Amino acid sequence: GGKGWGVGSVLYGSVREWIFQEMMAERKFRNFEILRKENEREGKKIRGYIFIGDTGLYDREAGEMMCDSYPDEMLAVFLHDVGARDGGEERAVVPQDYMCNGVPILHFNTYVGAAAKALSQGLLDVNALERVINATLEEYKYKKDNRWIEIMGDVEMAKNAAKAANSNNLAKTGA
């Protein structure tokens, strides 16, 4: 990060949400509202919010509440698929992406997959995508486990996203 980067306050839940887990989405949504108000009060100019969670513990529901209440402020919701893996060599299938009140809800297996989807939404550029790919490949070069299959599948998806982004950029320039 850099100067002014990050989320500022860190907001937590309570033991109550761990006991009554169905309350987690509401707590996460309320924490988001606290963050919004804090940013407003401090006069911060926020371009938009991106909520990053996972497919467990009510993050999807919390993200949808944010999209329903603040669609003009939400840029995207990214959900890491933490579904059960069978331990085999098959690549895990992520849930289908969808729109919620005009905001994309995007599922991913790896950081590369998340970065490719961010590129396709105009949230990252190709150079940022390449940095994510290179860092991920460097981290996993000696770990050829079933995550490697997911990473390489997402690298292919990222290459296609980069080609599409480059084609869109060429089309905008008239080349």
Salt bridges, closest charged atoms under 4 A:
GLU17 OE2 - ARG27 NE 3.22
GLU40 OE2 - ARG36 NH2 3.48
GLU42 OE1 - LYS44 NZ 3.20
ASP59 OD1 - LYS28 NZ 2.27
GLU61 OE2 - ARG60 NH2 3.11
GLU64 OE2 - ARG60 NH1 3.34
GLU73 OE1 - ARG36 NE 2.69
ASP81 OD2 - ARG85 NH1 3.62
ASP97 OD1 - HIS107 ND1 3.46
ASP97 OD2 - LYS117 NZ 2.77
GLU138 OE2 - LYS141 NZ 2.95
GLU150 OE2 - ARG85 NE 2.83
GLU150 OE1 - ARG147 NH1 2.55
ASP154 OD1 - ARG91 NH2 2.04
GLU156 OE2 - LYS159 NZ 3.43
